Amino acid sequence: MTAAATAPGKPIAVVTGASSGIGAATARQLAAAGYRVVLTARRKDRIEALAAELTDAGHQATAYALDVTDRAAVDEFATAFRTLAVLVNNAGGALGADPVATGDPADWRQMFEVNVIGTLNLTQALLPALTASGDGTVVVLSSTAAHATYEGGAGYVAAKNGARVLAETLRLEIVGTPVRVIEIAPGMVRTEEFATTRFRGDTEKAAKVYAGVAEPLTADDVADTITWACTRPPHVNIDLLVVRPRAQASNTKVHREL
């Protein structure tokens, strides 16, 4: 992808972690809302298939294989953009559900690298293009875990708190520039991979997360909130949007019909 490939036309939205789940759903909805979407993820085959799907549907989409924790690769990616309308920092995830006393530091490190450093890398590299657009939007996908802790979740909570603080601080630091900073904090979302990845492929453990919950959020539900926030008038900043299913009152209070 070159700078010529991002010539003026439709506003451009970059979505990280677009190979599945919330990222893929967000790419679809932003494309439908009139954005040219640039899909990034490590799994090249997944984002290329999604780009082809969107193109076949009459939208504009480009796939770019990218590891958000690789700063050199991120900087190279950023050279393609003169201006950019939207950056959705969606790449992230959880690993393990062990207590602090026995948690694996490697899991904590990996969660921090993707959820926080990955978000920092993309935001730093693309902020000039977002500013140059005259109407840029940075979206940070945090979690309700960024706002309240729970047993077995300390590593993920710490990482998502880092993402939350990044968004809050950036908003303070760039006030007066034509760039909005939006934090979307989803609660319980059932996607095809989140819980399975967290429990390292243990589908039985993953299923227990949603057991008895009639309607957890879907990836489309969260994508809808992201797209809504990004398409508000330029002077409207949705600082923080917390979205949970009706059955979830907090991270530790969930109605289950068992």
C-alpha positions in Angstrom: 0.0 0.0 0.0 1.4 3.4 -1.0 0.5 7.0 -0.4 -1.1 7.1 -3.9 -3.4 4.3 -2.8 -4.9 6.6 -0.2 -5.6 9.5 -2.5 -8.4 11.9 -1.7 -11.9 10.5 -2.0 -13.8 8.7 0.7 -12.6 9.3 4.3 -10.2 6.5 5.4 -10.6 4.4 8.5 -7.9 2.1 9.8 -9.1 -0.8 11.9 -6.6 -2.9 13.8 -7.4 -6.5 14.8 -9.8 -6.7 11.8 -9.4 -10.4 11.2 -12.4 -11.4 13.4 -14.8 -10.4 16.0 -15.3 -6.8 16.9 -12.7 -5.6 14.4 -14.2 -7.4 11.4 -17.7 -6.2 12.4 -16.5 -2.6 12.8 -14.8 -2.7 9.3 -18.1 -3.9 7.8 -20.1 -1.2 9.5 -17.7 1.6 8.8 -17.5 0.6 5.1 -21.3 0.7 5.0 -21.2 4.1 6.6 -19.1 5.4 3.7 -15.5 5.0 4.8 -12.8 3.4 2.8 -11.5 0.8 5.3 -7.9 -0.3 5.8 -7.9 -3.7 7.6 -4.9 -4.7 9.7 -4.2 -7.9 11.6 -1.5 -10.5 11.7 -3.6 -13.1 9.9 -3.2 -11.9 6.3 -5.6 -14.5 4.8 -8.4 -13.4 7.1 -8.2 -9.7 6.3 -7.7 -10.3 2.6 -10.9 -12.4 2.6 -12.8 -9.6 4.4 -11.4 -7.0 2.0 -12.6 -9.1 -0.9 -16.0 -9.5 0.7 -16.3 -5.7 1.2 -15.1 -4.9 -2.3 -17.6 -7.4 -3.8 -20.3 -5.6 -1.9 -19.3 -2.3 -3.6 -17.2 -0.8 -0.8 -13.6 0.2 -0.7 -11.3 -1.9 1.4 -7.6 -2.7 1.6 -5.9 -5.4 3.7 -2.5 -4.9 5.3 -0.8 -7.6 7.4 0.5 -5.9 10.5 1.7 -6.7 14.0 0.8 -3.7 16.1 3.6 -4.5 18.6 6.3 -4.1 15.8 7.1 -0.4 15.8 9.2 -0.5 12.7 6.4 -2.2 10.8 3.9 0.3 12.2 6.0 3.3 11.1 6.3 1.8 7.6 2.6 1.3 7.4 2.0 5.0 8.5 3.9 6.4 5.6 1.0 5.4 3.3 -1.2 8.1 4.7 -1.3 11.8 4.0 -4.6 12.2 5.9 -6.7 9.8 7.9 -10.2 10.2 9.3 -10.5 7.4 11.8 -8.2 5.0 13.7 -9.9 2.2 15.6 -7.5 0.7 18.1 -9.2 -2.7 18.4 -6.3 -5.2 18.5 -6.0 -6.6 22.0 -7.3 -9.5 24.1 -7.0 -11.5 27.3 -4.7 -14.4 28.3 -5.5 -16.6 31.3 -7.7 -16.1 34.3 -5.2 -16.9 37.1 -5.0 -15.1 40.4 -2.2 -12.6 41.0 -0.4 -15.1 43.2 0.1 -17.6 40.3 -0.4 -15.6 37.2 2.2 -16.0 34.4 4.2 -12.8 33.9 4.6 -13.7 30.2 0.8 -13.5 29.9 0.8 -10.1 31.6 3.6 -8.9 29.4 1.9 -10.0 26.2 -1.4 -8.4 27.2 0.3 -5.2 27.9 2.2 -5.2 24.7 -0.8 -5.7 22.5 -3.5 -3.7 24.4 -1.3 -0.8 25.4 1.9 -0.6 23.4 0.1 -1.6 20.2 -2.4 1.2 20.8 0.4 3.6 21.5 2.3 2.6 18.4 -0.6 3.1 16.0 -1.8 6.3 17.7 1.7 7.9 17.7 2.4 6.9 14.1 -0.9 8.0 12.6 -1.7 11.1 14.7 -0.1 13.4 12.2 -2.3 12.1 9.4 -5.3 12.2 11.7 -4.5 15.9 12.5 -3.9 16.7 8.8 -7.4 15.5 7.9 -8.9 18.4 9.9 -11.4 16.0 11.4 -9.7 13.0 12.9 -11.0 10.4 15.4 -9.0 8.0 17.6 -11.0 5.2 19.0 -9.6 3.1 21.8 -11.4 -0.2 22.6 -10.9 -0.7 26.3 -13.4 -2.8 28.3 -15.5 -2.6 31.4 -12.4 -4.3 32.9 -10.7 -1.0 32.5 -13.2 0.5 35.0 -13.6 -2.3 37.6 -11.6 -5.3 38.6 -12.6 -8.9 39.2 -11.0 -12.0 40.6 -8.8 -13.8 38.1 -8.7 -10.8 35.8 -5.8 -8.6 37.2 -3.6 -9.0 34.2 -6.3 -8.1 31.7 -7.7 -5.4 34.0 -4.2 -3.8 34.3 -3.7 -3.8 30.5 -7.1 -2.3 29.7 -6.6 0.3 32.4 -3.5 1.2 30.6 -5.5 1.7 27.4 -8.1 3.7 29.2 -5.5 6.0 30.7 -3.8 6.4 27.3 -7.1 7.6 25.8 -7.9 10.0 28.7 -4.4 11.5 28.7 -4.2 11.9 24.9 -7.6 13.7 25.0 -6.1 16.2 27.5 -2.9 16.7 25.6 -4.4 17.3 22.1 -7.4 19.4 23.1 -7.6 22.3 20.6 -6.5 20.1 17.7 -9.1 18.7 15.2 -8.8 15.2 16.6 -11.4 13.5 18.9 -10.5 10.7 21.3 -13.2 8.1 22.0 -13.1 5.2 24.4 -15.6 2.4 23.9 -15.7 0.0 26.9 -17.7 -3.2 26.2 -18.8 -5.6 28.8 -19.7 -9.2 28.1 -19.4 -9.8 24.3 -19.6 -13.3 22.8 -17.4 -13.6 19.8 -15.9 -16.6 18.1 -12.5 -16.3 19.6 -12.1 -14.0 22.7 -12.9 -16.5 25.5 -11.4 -19.4 23.6 -8.1 -17.5 23.2 -8.2 -16.5 26.8 -8.4 -20.1 27.9 -5.9 -21.4 25.3 -8.4 -23.3 23.2 -10.4 -24.8 26.0 -13.9 -24.5 24.6 -15.5 -25.9 27.7 -14.1 -23.2 29.9 -14.9 -20.6 27.2 -18.5 -21.7 27.1 -18.9 -21.3 30.8 -18.2 -17.6 30.5 -21.6 -17.2 28.7 -23.5 -20.0 30.4 -27.1 -19.1 31.1 -26.8 -15.6 29.7 -29.7 -15.2 27.3 -28.2 -12.5 25.1 -24.6 -11.4 25.6 -23.5 -8.6 23.3 -22.4 -9.5 19.8 -19.5 -8.1 17.8 -22.1 -6.2 15.7 -23.5 -4.6 18.8 -20.1 -3.1 19.7 -19.4 -2.2 16.1 -22.6 -0.3 16.0 -21.6 1.9 18.9 -18.2 2.5 17.4 -19.7 3.5 14.1 -22.3 5.7 15.8 -19.6 7.5 17.8 -17.4 8.1 14.7 -20.2 9.5 12.7 -21.3 12.1 15.2 -20.8 15.8 14.0 -17.2 16.8 14.3 -17.7 19.0 17.4 -19.3 16.1 19.3 -16.8 13.9 21.3 -18.1 10.7 22.9 -15.5 10.6 25.6 -16.6 7.3 27.0 -19.3 4.8 26.0 -19.8 1.8 28.3 -22.0 -0.9 26.7 -23.1 -4.1 28.4 -25.9 -6.6 27.7 -29.0 -6.1 29.8 -28.2 -9.2 31.8 -24.9 -7.8 33.1 -25.1 -5.2 35.8 -21.3 -5.2 36.5 -18.3 -7.3 35.9 -19.3 -9.6 38.7 -23.1 -9.3 38.6 -24.6 -11.3 35.7 -28.1 -12.7 35.5 -27.9 -16.4 34.4 -30.8 -18.7 33.7 -29.3 -22.1 34.6 
